[in-house]
Amino acid sequence: QTMRQLLGNAGPDKAQIHSALDVLRCLHQSGVRPVELKVFDPFRLSDRRLKQPWFLFLSPQLQTDALTLRSRLDGVPSSGSGLVIIHGDFHAGQLILEMTSQKWWLIDLDDVALGHKEADVANFCVNIATHDDLSAEAIDLQLNEMFAACESGYGSKIEFNLLRYYAACALLRRALKFAERSESDNRIGAILRA
């Protein structure tokens, strides 16, 4: 079962968050640096979706909110942390629990890249915080709770500015994904405002 299936509609508890981070930390600290890996582009999917014809059919407010957020995110903030191997699309559905050994396995490695570890941690937090249809305030609250749990559970320093930056990138991606799937304008708007 995936972690997402095990969670059901409930959010993860601290032990589940730490299990996810343990797997992620192993990937980040692997030390293998294949030359063929691309550098992570947090806008690869967002920019593609912003150019799709369906984007023009969103409400003018949602279009403006998405484009405004995208323009604010240009340029990765400077960071002392180096680039590591990252999953590139890490979320609770990417972890499978082998029932006999109780060992977690990381799947769907199509987006593996060199990047900041905070990109994976932020995507995990955003995926959990936006799983349900919530207000922008409720998403913010869940994100802050997830950030705190991840900072304490990751085991090495997480740079908060990078975490917030990559969370904003992931929120944009998530909102555009939901818009592409014709989710409600209220849900998309709440994610963009968060």
MDTraj code that builds the backbone (N, CA, C; nanometers):
import mdtraj as md
import numpy as np

residues = "GLN THR MET ARG GLN LEU LEU GLY ASN ALA GLY PRO ASP LYS ALA GLN ILE HIS SER ALA LEU ASP VAL LEU ARG CYS LEU HIS GLN SER GLY VAL ARG PRO VAL GLU LEU LYS VAL PHE ASP PRO PHE ARG LEU SER ASP ARG ARG LEU LYS GLN PRO TRP PHE LEU PHE LEU SER PRO GLN LEU GLN THR ASP ALA LEU THR LEU ARG SER ARG LEU ASP GLY VAL PRO SER SER GLY SER GLY LEU VAL ILE ILE HIS GLY ASP PHE HIS ALA GLY GLN LEU ILE LEU GLU MET THR SER GLN LYS TRP TRP LEU ILE ASP LEU ASP ASP VAL ALA LEU GLY HIS LYS GLU ALA ASP VAL ALA ASN PHE CYS VAL ASN ILE ALA THR HIS ASP ASP LEU SER ALA GLU ALA ILE ASP LEU GLN LEU ASN GLU MET PHE ALA ALA CYS GLU SER GLY TYR GLY SER LYS ILE GLU PHE ASN LEU LEU ARG TYR TYR ALA ALA CYS ALA LEU LEU ARG ARG ALA LEU LYS PHE ALA GLU ARG SER GLU SER ASP ASN ARG ILE GLY ALA ILE LEU ARG ALA".split()
xyz = np.array([
    [0.0831, -0.1180, 0.0000],
    [0.0000, 0.0000, 0.0000],
    [0.0872, 0.1238, 0.0000],
    [0.0356, 0.2293, -0.0624],
    [0.1082, 0.3548, -0.0580],
    [0.0790, 0.4240, 0.0746],
    [0.1653, 0.5174, 0.1100],
    [0.1411, 0.5953, 0.2309],
    [0.0093, 0.6714, 0.2181],
    [-0.0209, 0.7213, 0.0995],
    [-0.1469, 0.7936, 0.0780],
    [-0.2656, 0.7030, 0.1097],
    [-0.2625, 0.5768, 0.0660],
    [-0.3719, 0.4834, 0.0951],
    [-0.3817, 0.4547, 0.2442],
    [-0.2684, 0.4429, 0.3101],
    [-0.2692, 0.4163, 0.4541],
    [-0.3238, 0.5356, 0.5327],
    [-0.2985, 0.6553, 0.4818],
    [-0.3465, 0.7753, 0.5508],
    [-0.4976, 0.7909, 0.5352],
    [-0.5518, 0.7451, 0.4228],
    [-0.6939, 0.7667, 0.3967],
    [-0.7213, 0.9156, 0.3928],
    [-0.8243, 0.9592, 0.4602],
    [-0.8572, 1.1015, 0.4652],
    [-0.7902, 1.1721, 0.5814],
    [-0.7301, 1.0958, 0.6706],
    [-0.6623, 1.1566, 0.7854],
    [-0.5244, 1.2057, 0.7425],
    [-0.4792, 1.3087, 0.8060],
    [-0.3438, 1.3566, 0.7809],
    [-0.2435, 1.2658, 0.8493],
    [-0.1185, 1.2759, 0.8104],
    [-0.0168, 1.1893, 0.8693],
    [0.0135, 1.2281, 1.0137],
    [0.0485, 1.1288, 1.0933],
    [0.0964, 1.1609, 1.2273],
    [0.2480, 1.1786, 1.2193],
    [0.3068, 1.2187, 1.3306],
    [0.4502, 1.2478, 1.3316],
    [0.5345, 1.1259, 1.2913],
    [0.4948, 1.0070, 1.3354],
    [0.5704, 0.8853, 1.3020],
    [0.5676, 0.8602, 1.1514],
    [0.4533, 0.8823, 1.0875],
    [0.4441, 0.8620, 0.9426],
    [0.5263, 0.9659, 0.8673],
    [0.5234, 1.0889, 0.9152],
    [0.6056, 1.1928, 0.8526],
    [0.7528, 1.1560, 0.8644],
    [0.7935, 1.1102, 0.9807],
    [0.9338, 1.0734, 1.0011],
    [0.9726, 0.9536, 0.9151],
    [0.8812, 0.8587, 0.8957],
    [0.9089, 0.7445, 0.8069],
    [0.9335, 0.7929, 0.6647],
    [0.8479, 0.8841, 0.6186],
    [0.8642, 0.9385, 0.4836],
    [0.9971, 1.0122, 0.4716],
    [1.0300, 1.0904, 0.5729],
    [1.1541, 1.1677, 0.5689],
    [1.2772, 1.0794, 0.5783],
    [1.2672, 0.9669, 0.6475],
    [1.3793, 0.8735, 0.6540],
    [1.4146, 0.8217, 0.5147],
    [1.3116, 0.7853, 0.4379],
    [1.3341, 0.7367, 0.3016],
    [1.3925, 0.8483, 0.2156],
    [1.3361, 0.9653, 0.2277],
    [1.3816, 1.0792, 0.1496],
    [1.5257, 1.1160, 0.1839],
    [1.5566, 1.1168, 0.3117],
    [1.6934, 1.1507, 0.3559],
    [1.7946, 1.0523, 0.2985],
    [1.7596, 0.9245, 0.2913],
    [1.8498, 0.8239, 0.2320],
    [1.8813, 0.8591, 0.0867],
    [1.7804, 0.9013, 0.0126],
    [1.8031, 0.9423, -0.1264],
    [1.8923, 1.0656, -0.1310],
    [1.8608, 1.1656, -0.0502],
    [1.9367, 1.2910, -0.0512],
    [2.0814, 1.2712, -0.0093],
    [2.1070, 1.1772, 0.0787],
    [2.2429, 1.1574, 0.1296],
    [2.3164, 1.0445, 0.0594],
    [2.2612, 0.9973, -0.0518],
    [2.3212, 0.8827, -0.1198],
    [2.4620, 0.9112, -0.1696],
    [2.4922, 1.0362, -0.1999],
    [2.6273, 1.0714, -0.2423],
    [2.6564, 1.0391, -0.3875],
    [2.5719, 0.9626, -0.4533],
    [2.5932, 0.9302, -0.5940],
    [2.5599, 1.0546, -0.6751],
    [2.6459, 1.0923, -0.7671],
    [2.6227, 1.2134, -0.8467],
    [2.6350, 1.1805, -0.9958],
    [2.5377, 1.1096, -1.0521],
    [2.5457, 1.0800, -1.1952],
    [2.5480, 1.2091, -1.2774],
    [2.6364, 1.2129, -1.3751],
    [2.6524, 1.3315, -1.4582],
    [2.5275, 1.3565, -1.5419],
    [2.4548, 1.2501, -1.5739],
    [2.3413, 1.2631, -1.6643],
    [2.2200, 1.3329, -1.6021],
    [2.2169, 1.3500, -1.4731],
    [2.0993, 1.4100, -1.4098],
    [2.0876, 1.5579, -1.4421],
    [1.9668, 1.5982, -1.4731],
    [1.9389, 1.7388, -1.4986],
    [1.9239, 1.8108, -1.3653],
    [1.9320, 1.9413, -1.3684],
    [1.9069, 2.0225, -1.2499],
    [1.7553, 2.0423, -1.2412],
    [1.7011, 2.0278, -1.1225],
    [1.5570, 2.0362, -1.0992],
    [1.5032, 2.1709, -1.1424],
    [1.3951, 2.1686, -1.2187],
    [1.3263, 2.2890, -1.2631],
    [1.1890, 2.2909, -1.1977],
    [1.1683, 2.3749, -1.0950],
    [1.0395, 2.3752, -1.0258],
    [0.9241, 2.4263, -1.1122],
    [0.9560, 2.4816, -1.2302],
    [0.8522, 2.5390, -1.3165],
    [0.8246, 2.4560, -1.4414],
    [0.8906, 2.3431, -1.4553],
    [0.8753, 2.2620, -1.5764],
    [0.7284, 2.2346, -1.6066],
    [0.6545, 2.1861, -1.5089],
    [0.5139, 2.1533, -1.5307],
    [0.4255, 2.2771, -1.5269],
    [0.4562, 2.3713, -1.4399],
    [0.3748, 2.4929, -1.4296],
    [0.3779, 2.5720, -1.5594],
    [0.4980, 2.5949, -1.6122],
    [0.5093, 2.6761, -1.7329],
    [0.4401, 2.6092, -1.8514],
    [0.4495, 2.4780, -1.8593],
    [0.3804, 2.4050, -1.9660],
    [0.2291, 2.4227, -1.9530],
    [0.1787, 2.4127, -1.8300],
    [0.0339, 2.4263, -1.8089],
    [-0.0147, 2.5691, -1.8327],
    [0.0682, 2.6680, -1.8006],
    [0.0292, 2.8074, -1.8233],
    [0.0109, 2.8384, -1.9720],
    [0.0689, 2.7566, -2.0588],
    [0.0596, 2.7782, -2.2037],
    [-0.0507, 2.6953, -2.2696],
    [-0.1196, 2.6142, -2.1921],
    [-0.2245, 2.5288, -2.2484],
    [-0.3504, 2.6103, -2.2783],
    [-0.4252, 2.5733, -2.3818],
    [-0.5477, 2.6473, -2.4161],
    [-0.6496, 2.6529, -2.3018],
    [-0.6585, 2.5477, -2.2210],
    [-0.7573, 2.5479, -2.1131],
    [-0.7296, 2.6583, -2.0115],
    [-0.6033, 2.7030, -2.0011],
    [-0.5697, 2.8081, -1.9054],
    [-0.6486, 2.9357, -1.9349],
    [-0.6717, 2.9629, -2.0643],
    [-0.7442, 3.0838, -2.1033],
    [-0.8916, 3.0787, -2.0661],
    [-0.9412, 2.9593, -2.0347],
    [-1.0812, 2.9460, -1.9971],
    [-1.1029, 2.9566, -1.8458],
    [-0.9949, 2.9708, -1.7704],
    [-1.0104, 2.9959, -1.6275],
    [-1.0658, 3.1369, -1.6087],
    [-1.1189, 3.1612, -1.4917],
    [-1.1687, 3.2962, -1.4644],
    [-1.0512, 3.3947, -1.4726],
    [-1.0794, 3.5199, -1.5100],
    [-0.9713, 3.6192, -1.5180],
    [-0.8944, 3.6335, -1.3858],
    [-0.9654, 3.6215, -1.2728],
    [-0.8988, 3.6331, -1.1426],
    [-0.7996, 3.5194, -1.1209],
    [-0.8389, 3.3961, -1.1550],
    [-0.7481, 3.2821, -1.1385],
    [-0.6280, 3.2939, -1.2320],
    [-0.6516, 3.3404, -1.3541],
    [-0.5401, 3.3612, -1.4467],
    [-0.4420, 3.4629, -1.3885],
    [-0.4949, 3.5737, -1.3402],
    [-0.4110, 3.6791, -1.2821],
    [-0.3355, 3.6274, -1.1602],
    [-0.4059, 3.5562, -1.0721],
    [-0.3407, 3.5027, -0.9514],
    [-0.2275, 3.4063, -0.9878],
    [-0.2516, 3.3186, -1.0841],
    [-0.1491, 3.2208, -1.1241],
    [-0.0294, 3.2911, -1.1873],
    [-0.0537, 3.3851, -1.2763],
    [0.0562, 3.4554, -1.3431],
    [0.1331, 3.5454, -1.2466],
    [0.0624, 3.6069, -1.1512],
    [0.1278, 3.6898, -1.0503],
    [0.2187, 3.6046, -0.9622],
    [0.1672, 3.4905, -0.9165],
    [0.2489, 3.4015, -0.8345],
    [0.3695, 3.3540, -0.9135],
    [0.3494, 3.3165, -1.0383],
    [0.4618, 3.2683, -1.1202],
    [0.5685, 3.3759, -1.1336],
    [0.5283, 3.5003, -1.1570],
    [0.6275, 3.6074, -1.1746],
    [0.7030, 3.6363, -1.0450],
    [0.6386, 3.6176, -0.9313],
    [0.7051, 3.6412, -0.8021],
    [0.8086, 3.5344, -0.7695],
    [0.7996, 3.4205, -0.8358],
    [0.8866, 3.3086, -0.8017],
    [1.0124, 3.2989, -0.8879],
    [1.0320, 3.3925, -0.9798],
    [1.1510, 3.3864, -1.0639],
    [1.2768, 3.3936, -0.9792],
    [1.3675, 3.3044, -1.0058],
    [1.4963, 3.3018, -0.9374],
    [1.4937, 3.2271, -0.8062],
    [1.5782, 3.1258, -0.7955],
    [1.5892, 3.0489, -0.6718],
    [1.6658, 3.1315, -0.5702],
    [1.6138, 3.1424, -0.4478],
    [1.6882, 3.2171, -0.3460],
    [1.8247, 3.1540, -0.3200],
    [1.9210, 3.2375, -0.2831],
    [2.0534, 3.1836, -0.2559],
    [2.0478, 3.0909, -0.1348],
    [2.1340, 2.9927, -0.1370],
    [2.1307, 2.8924, -0.0314],
    [2.2696, 2.8397, -0.0031],
    [2.2922, 2.8093, 0.1234],
    [2.4174, 2.7455, 0.1628],
    [2.4151, 2.5962, 0.1377],
    [2.2948, 2.5388, 0.1244],
    [2.2890, 2.3943, 0.1026],
    [2.3176, 2.3646, -0.0433],
    [2.3917, 2.2580, -0.0664],
    [2.4273, 2.2210, -0.2019],
    [2.3186, 2.1397, -0.2689],
    [2.3436, 2.1102, -0.3937],
    [2.2509, 2.0273, -0.4685],
    [2.2762, 1.8806, -0.4348],
    [2.1672, 1.8070, -0.4217],
    [2.1721, 1.6636, -0.3943],
    [2.0784, 1.5944, -0.4930],
    [2.0805, 1.4641, -0.4943],
    [1.9830, 1.3908, -0.5748],
    [1.8480, 1.4029, -0.5058],
    [1.7488, 1.4512, -0.5809],
    [1.6141, 1.4630, -0.5258],
    [1.5177, 1.3799, -0.6097],
    [1.4053, 1.3476, -0.5501],
    [1.3019, 1.2697, -0.6186],
    [1.2370, 1.3529, -0.7288],
    [1.2067, 1.4785, -0.7005],
    [1.1493, 1.5684, -0.7987],
    [0.9972, 1.5723, -0.8008],
    [0.9323, 1.4714, -0.7399],
    [0.7849, 1.4682, -0.7310],
    [0.7455, 1.3893, -0.6070],
    [0.8088, 1.4193, -0.4964],
    [0.7890, 1.3413, -0.3748],
    [0.6579, 1.3763, -0.3064],
    [0.5754, 1.2750, -0.2828],
    [0.4517, 1.2900, -0.2055],
    [0.4147, 1.1543, -0.1470],
    [0.3093, 1.1521, -0.0686],
    [0.2721, 1.0305, 0.0053],
    [0.2373, 0.9135, -0.0858],
    [0.1967, 0.9402, -0.2080],
    [0.1664, 0.8326, -0.3025],
    [0.2900, 0.7682, -0.3619],
    [0.4062, 0.8267, -0.3365],
    [0.5315, 0.7742, -0.3916],
    [0.6020, 0.6774, -0.2963],
    [0.5420, 0.6488, -0.1837],
    [0.5996, 0.5557, -0.0869],
    [0.5093, 0.4333, -0.0746],
    [0.5685, 0.3171, -0.0931],
    [0.4931, 0.1924, -0.0811],
    [0.5489, 0.1145, 0.0361],
    [0.4586, 0.0646, 0.1202],
    [0.4977, -0.0161, 0.2356],
    [0.4909, -0.1629, 0.1980],
    [0.6054, -0.2312, 0.2090],
    [0.6077, -0.3759, 0.1905],
    [0.5575, -0.4372, 0.3212],
    [0.4445, -0.5031, 0.3144],
    [0.3747, -0.5468, 0.4360],
    [0.4545, -0.6486, 0.5174],
    [0.5239, -0.7416, 0.4527],
    [0.5939, -0.8456, 0.5301],
    [0.7129, -0.7896, 0.6057],
    [0.7889, -0.7023, 0.5417],
    [0.9085, -0.6475, 0.6077],
    [0.8825, -0.5156, 0.6792],
    [0.7670, -0.4537, 0.6514],
    [0.7349, -0.3210, 0.7036],
    [0.8379, -0.2171, 0.6592],
    [0.8937, -0.2373, 0.5400],
    [0.9932, -0.1469, 0.4844],
    [0.9283, -0.0589, 0.3771],
    [0.9619, 0.0696, 0.3796],
    [0.9105, 0.1640, 0.2814],
    [0.9982, 0.1643, 0.1578],
    [0.9345, 0.1714, 0.0412],
    [1.0044, 0.1796, -0.0862],
    [0.9598, 0.3056, -0.1595],
    [1.0559, 0.3742, -0.2182],
    [1.0304, 0.4951, -0.2949],
    [1.0089, 0.4554, -0.4412],
    [0.9003, 0.5038, -0.5018],
    [0.8691, 0.4681, -0.6403],
    [0.8615, 0.5919, -0.7279],
    [0.8395, 0.5697, -0.8565],
    [0.8170, 0.6747, -0.9571],
    [0.9340, 0.7722, -0.9604],
    [1.0456, 0.7237, -1.0079],
    [1.1686, 0.8027, -1.0086],
    [1.1931, 0.8740, -1.1425],
    [1.0862, 0.8995, -1.2173],
    [1.0979, 0.9639, -1.3485],
    [1.1522, 1.1056, -1.3413],
    [1.1291, 1.1746, -1.2304],
    [1.1679, 1.3152, -1.2184],
    [1.2926, 1.3362, -1.1336],
    [1.3690, 1.2301, -1.1087],
    [1.4914, 1.2434, -1.0285],
    [1.5812, 1.3482, -1.0943],
    [1.6376, 1.4346, -1.0103],
    [1.7214, 1.5438, -1.0603],
    [1.8177, 1.5861, -0.9501],
    [1.9058, 1.6767, -0.9842],
    [1.9884, 1.7426, -0.8836],
    [1.9136, 1.8676, -0.8393],
    [1.9013, 1.8843, -0.7089],
    [1.8292, 2.0003, -0.6593],
    [1.8460, 2.0152, -0.5096],
    [1.7755, 2.1117, -0.4548],
    [1.7770, 2.1325, -0.3104],
    [1.6832, 2.0322, -0.2452],
    [1.7258, 1.9740, -0.1346],
    [1.6418, 1.8778, -0.0618],
    [1.5084, 1.9400, -0.0210],
    [1.5091, 2.0707, -0.0004],
    [1.3878, 2.1416, 0.0395],
    [1.2772, 2.1311, -0.0657],
    [1.3146, 2.1097, -0.1928],
    [1.2136, 2.0956, -0.2982],
    [1.1288, 1.9707, -0.2736],
    [1.1924, 1.8605, -0.2373],
    [1.1179, 1.7371, -0.2079],
    [1.0340, 1.7515, -0.0816],
    [1.0928, 1.8081, 0.0221],
    [1.0211, 1.8240, 0.1495],
    [0.8998, 1.9156, 0.1288],
    [0.9179, 2.0242, 0.0560],
    [0.8078, 2.1186, 0.0315],
    [0.6963, 2.0527, -0.0485],
    [0.7309, 1.9757, -0.1505],
    [0.6280, 1.9104, -0.2319],
    [0.5468, 1.8121, -0.1478],
    [0.6145, 1.7395, -0.0603],
    [0.5466, 1.6465, 0.0311],
    [0.4473, 1.7234, 0.1189],
    [0.4909, 1.8344, 0.1759],
    [0.4048, 1.9148, 0.2636],
    [0.2848, 1.9703, 0.1875],
    [0.3081, 2.0242, 0.0684],
    [0.1999, 2.0819, -0.0116],
    [0.0999, 1.9748, -0.0520],
    [0.1495, 1.8584, -0.0903],
    [0.0591, 1.7509, -0.1306],
    [-0.0340, 1.7122, -0.0169],
    [0.0182, 1.7030, 0.1040],
    [-0.0646, 1.6687, 0.2204],
    [-0.1625, 1.7830, 0.2511],
    [-0.1120, 1.9071, 0.2500],
    [-0.1942, 2.0222, 0.2894],
    [-0.3055, 2.0532, 0.1899],
    [-0.2905, 2.0107, 0.0649],
    [-0.3919, 2.0413, -0.0371],
    [-0.4712, 1.9183, -0.0797],
    [-0.4559, 1.8100, -0.0064],
    [-0.5274, 1.6877, -0.0421],
    [-0.6784, 1.7074, -0.0327],
    [-0.7238, 1.7807, 0.0671],
    [-0.8661, 1.8084, 0.0843],
    [-0.8971, 1.9482, 0.0323],
    [-1.0238, 1.9730, 0.0061],
    [-1.0690, 2.1031, -0.0406],
    [-1.0806, 2.1959, 0.0802],
    [-0.9786, 2.2802, 0.1016],
    [-0.9714, 2.3656, 0.2200],
    [-0.9584, 2.5117, 0.1799],
    [-0.9831, 2.6002, 0.2744],
    [-0.9619, 2.7433, 0.2526],
    [-0.8114, 2.7716, 0.2509],
    [-0.7762, 2.8897, 0.2002],
    [-0.6351, 2.9295, 0.1981],
    [-0.5772, 2.9316, 0.3394],
    [-0.6559, 2.9783, 0.4360],
    [-0.6089, 2.9848, 0.5749],
    [-0.5834, 2.8447, 0.6301],
    [-0.6732, 2.7502, 0.6009],
    [-0.6557, 2.6126, 0.6496],
    [-0.5352, 2.5463, 0.5828],
    [-0.5128, 2.5756, 0.4552],
    [-0.3949, 2.5222, 0.3860],
    [-0.2692, 2.5779, 0.4513],
    [-0.2668, 2.7098, 0.4771],
    [-0.1517, 2.7726, 0.5437],
    [-0.1238, 2.7075, 0.6792],
    [-0.2290, 2.6846, 0.7550],
    [-0.2142, 2.6232, 0.8867],
    [-0.1546, 2.4826, 0.8742],
    [-0.2091, 2.4027, 0.7823],
    [-0.1558, 2.2674, 0.7636],
    [-0.0122, 2.2705, 0.7141],
    [0.0185, 2.3628, 0.6236],
    [0.1556, 2.3739, 0.5751],
    [0.2520, 2.4058, 0.6888],
    [0.2160, 2.5008, 0.7723],
    [0.3036, 2.5365, 0.8837],
    [0.3221, 2.4200, 0.9803],
    [0.2165, 2.3433, 1.0056],
    [0.2290, 2.2238, 1.0902],
    [0.3201, 2.1203, 1.0249],
    [0.3036, 2.1014, 0.8941],
    [0.3891, 2.0061, 0.8222],
    [0.5346, 2.0537, 0.8211],
    [0.5567, 2.1840, 0.7989],
    [0.6926, 2.2375, 0.7997],
    [0.7603, 2.2103, 0.9331],
    [0.6879, 2.2356, 1.0429],
    [0.7445, 2.2143, 1.1763],
    [0.7786, 2.0673, 1.1967],
    [0.6897, 1.9789, 1.1570],
    [0.7148, 1.8343, 1.1727],
    [0.8327, 1.7906, 1.0863],
    [0.8427, 1.8463, 0.9672],
    [0.9531, 1.8088, 0.8780],
    [1.0865, 1.8641, 0.9266],
    [1.0848, 1.9860, 0.9775],
    [1.2097, 2.0431, 1.0292],
    [1.2625, 1.9610, 1.1457],
    [1.1730, 1.9136, 1.2313],
    [1.2181, 1.8344, 1.3461],
    [1.2505, 1.6907, 1.3066],
    [1.1888, 1.6405, 1.1995],
    [1.2047, 1.5001, 1.1647],
    [1.3036, 1.4687, 1.0556],
    [1.3516, 1.5690, 0.9838],
    [1.4403, 1.5404, 0.8713],
    [1.5775, 1.4929, 0.9179],
    [1.6258, 1.5461, 1.0266],
    [1.7536, 1.4984, 1.0795],
    [1.8734, 1.5823, 1.0406],
    [1.8583, 1.6721, 0.9475],
    [1.9631, 1.7694, 0.9179],
    [1.8935, 1.9005, 0.8841],
    [1.9690, 2.0056, 0.8835],
    [1.9101, 2.1392, 0.8705],
    [1.8299, 2.1563, 0.7415],
    [1.7093, 2.2043, 0.7600],
    [1.6231, 2.2441, 0.6486],
    [1.6243, 2.3963, 0.6447],
    [1.6530, 2.4532, 0.5300],
    [1.6544, 2.5988, 0.5186],
    [1.5122, 2.6473, 0.4945],
    [1.4606, 2.7232, 0.5905],
    [1.3215, 2.7647, 0.5881],
    [1.2878, 2.8498, 0.4665],
    [1.3785, 2.9409, 0.4259],
    [1.3505, 3.0245, 0.3088],
    [1.3358, 2.9402, 0.1828],
    [1.4223, 2.8404, 0.1671],
    [1.4099, 2.7506, 0.0522],
    [1.2832, 2.6664, 0.0612],
    [1.2512, 2.6214, 0.1810],
    [1.1306, 2.5411, 0.2003],
    [1.0072, 2.6212, 0.1586],
    [0.9976, 2.7467, 0.2014],
    [0.8840, 2.8322, 0.1654],
    [0.8817, 2.8605, 0.0144],
    [0.9984, 2.8854, -0.0419],
    [1.0065, 2.9109, -0.1866],
    [0.9552, 2.7908, -0.2657],
    [1.0080, 2.6727, -0.2349],
    [0.9662, 2.5533, -0.3097],
    [0.8215, 2.5156, -0.2796],
    [0.7727, 2.5497, -0.1620],
    [0.6308, 2.5265, -0.1322],
    [0.5448, 2.6153, -0.2216],
    [0.5840, 2.7400, -0.2409],
    [0.5087, 2.8287, -0.3300],
    [0.5109, 2.7746, -0.4734],
    [0.6260, 2.7244, -0.5172],
    [0.6340, 2.6632, -0.6510],
    [0.5409, 2.5429, -0.6603],
    [0.5390, 2.4607, -0.5557],
    [0.4538, 2.3411, -0.5548],
    [0.3057, 2.3791, -0.5480],
    [0.2719, 2.4857, -0.4763],
    [0.1328, 2.5319, -0.4717],
    [0.0864, 2.5758, -0.6105],
    [0.1714, 2.6453, -0.6834],
    [0.1372, 2.6861, -0.8195],
    [0.1148, 2.5630, -0.9065],
    [0.2073, 2.4671, -0.9017],
    [0.1924, 2.3429, -0.9795],
    [0.0629, 2.2720, -0.9459],
    [0.0340, 2.2622, -0.8156],
    [-0.0845, 2.1901, -0.7688],
    [-0.2124, 2.2602, -0.8149],
    [-0.2165, 2.3928, -0.8031],
    [-0.3346, 2.4679, -0.8470],
    [-0.3579, 2.4487, -0.9963],
    [-0.2506, 2.4547, -1.0758],
    [-0.2653, 2.4378, -1.2205],
    [-0.3053, 2.2945, -1.2563],
    [-0.2564, 2.1978, -1.1801],
    [-0.2978, 2.0590, -1.2032],
    [-0.4474, 2.0440, -1.1775],
    [-0.4948, 2.1038, -1.0687],
    [-0.6375, 2.0968, -1.0377],
    [-0.7197, 2.1732, -1.1415],
    [-0.6677, 2.2846, -1.1917],
    [-0.7389, 2.3595, -1.2955],
    [-0.7486, 2.2759, -1.4231],
    [-0.6411, 2.2075, -1.4553],
    [-0.6398, 2.1205, -1.5736],
    [-0.7441, 2.0095, -1.5614],
    [-0.7681, 1.9645, -1.4389],
    [-0.8671, 1.8585, -1.4137],
    [-1.0065, 1.9152, -1.3869],
    [-1.0232, 2.0450, -1.4084],
    [-1.1525, 2.1133, -1.3920],
    [-1.2080, 2.1064, -1.2503],
    [-1.1191, 2.1174, -1.1513],
    [-1.1642, 2.1286, -1.0120],
    [-1.2326, 2.2638, -0.9948],
    [-1.2941, 2.2846, -0.8804],
    [-1.3688, 2.4086, -0.8575],
    [-1.2751, 2.5298, -0.8502],
    [-1.3280, 2.6439, -0.8961],
    [-1.2514, 2.7686, -0.8895],
    [-1.2160, 2.8035, -0.7455],
    [-1.3059, 2.7730, -0.6516],
    [-1.2786, 2.8030, -0.5105],
    [-1.1561, 2.7268, -0.4620],
    [-1.1467, 2.5988, -0.4975],
    [-1.0326, 2.5177, -0.4539],
    [-0.9033, 2.5685, -0.5167],
    [-0.9061, 2.5959, -0.6450],
    [-0.7869, 2.6458, -0.7148],
    [-0.7438, 2.7801, -0.6565],
    [-0.8406, 2.8688, -0.6348],
    [-0.8101, 3.0005, -0.5787],
    [-0.7510, 2.9919, -0.4389],
    [-0.8034, 2.9009, -0.3569],
    [-0.7509, 2.8841, -0.2208],
    [-0.6054, 2.8391, -0.2250],
    [-0.5727, 2.7494, -0.3152],
    [-0.4341, 2.7007, -0.3264],
    [-0.3434, 2.8137, -0.3735],
    [-0.3868, 2.8909, -0.4710],
    [-0.3049, 3.0026, -0.5193],
    [-0.2848, 3.1084, -0.4117],
    [-0.3864, 3.1342, -0.3313],
    [-0.3745, 3.2352, -0.2249],
    [-0.2902, 3.1858, -0.1079],
    [-0.2886, 3.0555, -0.0851],
    [-0.2081, 3.0013, 0.0254],
    [-0.0621, 3.0300, 0.0006],
])
top = md.Topology()
chain = top.add_chain()
for i, resn in enumerate(residues, 1):
    res = top.add_residue(resn, chain, resSeq=i)
    for name in ("N", "CA", "C"):
        top.add_atom(name, md.element.get_by_symbol(name[0]), res)
traj = md.Trajectory(xyz[None], top)
